[in-house]
Amino acid sequence: MSDEAPVLCEIGADGVAVVTLNRPERLNGLSQAMGEALDDAFAMLGADPAVRAIVLTGVGRGFCAGADMDRLQGLVSDKGAGISSNPPDQPNPIFDSLADAPAHLRSRLLAPMAVSQPVIAAINGPCAGVGLALAVSCDLRFGSPTALFTAAFPRRGLTAEAGLAWSLPRLVGRGAAADILLSGRKIGAVEAAAMGLLNAVIEDDVLAHAMAYARDIAANVSPRSSRVIKRQLNLAADQSQAEALALAYAEVIASLACEDFREGVASFVEKRPPAFKGR
């Protein structure tokens, strides 16, 4: 993509893809064009077996400052008639390539959950509204000291978007989620890490840290294992312990017959890096 594209997508030879929100003059506020480009990027990457891990970040001082204000003003004028994103109960053909994921996850802002690869957010600044929803949809979140979070919705007359009332309590607990969603207040990086919204605050280069983390996964983790474990994590929130244990047993039995298991054991015994194929 060109530097003028609203979303940049680059796949490295190391198996790590970087998706970059690219409207720095608007702190990467999500426009309609950016939303569509983000959908296309995740649909493409999720279907690419060469991609082992994905890093999501923003250009400039912000991660994503929420929905673009021009877009919000347009929705005020037409009373929401101009919104074009598909509700999660309706099929979205953009994500047909992610057919293995649950249908309700094949949706804008939730696509990081739908892809089989680990998705790591490098949050380099303000992360608000739909930006928060996008970050919560990632598997891990590393933040710079300037990372700043706010739900923003109640201060704009809106409600919790993209299932945040379900996903955020599972990440930070109900009390902290209620604080974030009902107040719309700003939460700094240290507080966000203390409540579990960030996995860590990175004092140096947050993108470099996220990339190193992703490269370690790409080089040393079985893609098949990542795929199955991510599916287990997605399902676990709605399973009983007995159901989760039954699935875990079935998946372990299945993995014992797989090529990646044989390679994992052989590489450990032979003291060499693994050469996983994802099978």
N, C-alpha and C positions, 0 to 999 in steps of 0.2 A: 504494500500500500504506500501511497505518497504521504509526505509529512502533513498534507492538508486533510487527510482522511480523519474522520471523527474517532475512529478506533484503529490503532496499529496492531498488527499481529505478525509475530516473527517466530519461526520454528528453528531452533538451533540444532546443530549436528549432534549435540549431547542429549537430545530427546526432550529438552525443556522448551516449552512455548511461552512467550511473553505476550500478554494482551494488555495494551496500554490505552487508557482513555485519553483522548487528545484534543481537548478544548481548554487549554490552560488559561485563556483570557476569561473564561467563565468558571474557573475552578472545576472544570470537567463536569459542569452541570449537564444532566442527561437530556439531550434533545431527541426528537423523534428519529432523526437520521442516526444519531449515536446508538440509540436503542436497537435499531434494525441492524446496524453494523456489529453490535455486540452479540446479537442473536446469531448472525451469520458466522462470526468467529468461533463461538462455542460449538455450534453445530458441526463446523468443519473439523475443529480440533478433537471433539469427542469421537469422531468417526475415524481418526487417523491413528493406526496402531504404532506409528513411529513416535508419537507423542507420549511420553511417560509421566510428565508432570506439567502443570500450568501455573504461571505466576500472573497475577492481575494487579495492575498498578495504574497510577495517573501521572500525566506530564505536569511539571511545574510544582506549584505550592499546594495543590489539593489532590485528594483521591477522587472524590465525587461529591460535590456540594448539593446534591439532590436534583430534583427535576429542574430543567431550565426555566427561568422565570418568564421568558417570552411564551413558552409553551403553557405554563400555568395561567397566564393572562388570557391566552386564546381559549383555554378550557372554561374560564370564567365567562367569556363572551358568548360561547355557544352552549353553556351549561353542561359541558362534558360530552357533547355529541361528537366532538372531534377525536375522542380517544379511540385508538385503533388496535391496542394490544388485545390478544385473545384471552378470554377468561380461562382459568385453569381447568374447567370442566369441558372445554371445547378443544378439539384437536388443532394443533398449530403445525401446518406442513413444513415450516422452516426447520423443525426439529425431528423430521422423519428419520434422519440418520441416527438419532438417539433412541431408537425404538426399544432398546433393552431397558431403558429407564422407566420408572412409573410415569404414567401419563400426566399426572398432576405436577410433576417436576419439569416437564418439557414446556417451560414457559419463561418469558422474560423475567430477569432478576433471579430466577431459580435455576437457570441453566448450569451454574457451577455445581449444583447438587446432582444434576442429571448426567453430566459426563462421568465416565468411569475413572478418569485420572484424578489424583489429588490436585486440588486447586488451592494455591497459597496467595493470600492477599498481602501486598506490601503497601501499607497505608501511610502515605507520606504527608498527610495534612488533613484538612476538613473532610469529614465523612458524614453526610447528613441525608435525612429522608430516604429516598430510594437508594442513595449511596450506602446508607446503613444496611438496608435490606440486601443489597448486593454483597456487601462484606460478610454479613451473617450467613449467606448462602455458601460462602467458601468454606473449605475444610479447616484451614488454619489462617490466623491473622497475626502478622507482625506489624508493629507500628513504630514510627519515628517519634521522638519526643514532642513533635508538633502535631501529631495526630489528635484530632478533636472530633468527638462524636455528638450527634444530636438527632433525635427522631424527627423533630421539626413539625411532624404532621399536626399535632393539636394546636400549634401556633399558626397554622395556615387554614384551619377549619377542615382538616382532612383526618382520616383514620389510619390505623396501622396497615401498611401495604404489604403485599407479597407474603402473607401468612406470618408476619413478624410476631403477632400475638401467640402463635404456636411455637415458632422456632426460637425466638429470643429467650423465653423462660427456660427452655431446655439447654440453653447455653449459659445463662447467668443466674437462673433461679427466678421464681415468680416475683419476689419482692423487688429485685433489681430491675427486672423487665418492666414492672409497673412504674417504677421510678422513671426509667428512660422514656417509656411510651406516653405516660400520662402528663409528665411535666414538660417534655420537649426541651429540657435544660441541656446545657453543654457539659460534656464529660471529657476531661483531659486524658492523656495517654496513661499516666500512672494509675488513676482511678479505674480506667477501662481495664487495665491489666489485673488490678486487684479483684475486680468482679468477674473476670474470666472472659471479657469481651475481646481482649487481646491475649494471645499466647505469650507475647513478650514485647517489651519496649526495647528497641535497638538504638543505642546511642550514636552509632556511627552511620553507615549507609544502609538503610532498611531494605532497599532493593537488592543490594549486593548480598545481604544476609538471606533474603528470600530466595535468590537465585542459587546460592550455595546449598541451601536446604533442599531445593528442588533438584539440583544436580546430583546430590547424594541419593535421593530417591530414584532418579532416573538410572543411576549407575549400579545401585546395590539392592533394589527392591524388585521383587517379581511383579510385573504388570498384572498377572493373573491374581496374585494375592491382593494387590491394591484394589482391583476391580471388585473382588468378592468382599473384602473387608469394608469397602465403602458402601456396598449394598447392605451388608449387615448393620452398619451404623445407621443408614437411612431407615431400615425396617425396625430397628430396635425400639424406637420411641413409641411405637404402637403395638409392640409385642409384650406378652407376659414373659417372665423369666423362663418358664418352661418352654415357651415357643422359641425364645432366643437360644436356649441350650440345645433344643432339637435341631435347629438350623445349624448351629455351630458344629454339632456332631456330624451332620450330613456333609457339611462343607469340608471338614477335615478328612473324612473318608474319601471324598471326591479328589481332594488335593493330593492324596497319597499316590494316586494313579497318574499324576500329571508330570509332564516333562520338566516344568520349573522346579518341582520338588526334588527330582533327581539331580538337577543342576545345582540347586541350592546346597544339597548335602555334599555333592562332589566338590564344589568350589571351596566349601569350608574344610573338608578333609585335605584337599590338595593345596590349601592356603593360597588361593588365587582369586581374583575378582570374578564374580559370576557373569555368565553370558545368558541371561534370561531371554526367552522368546515369547513369553506371555501365553504359553500353552501348558 
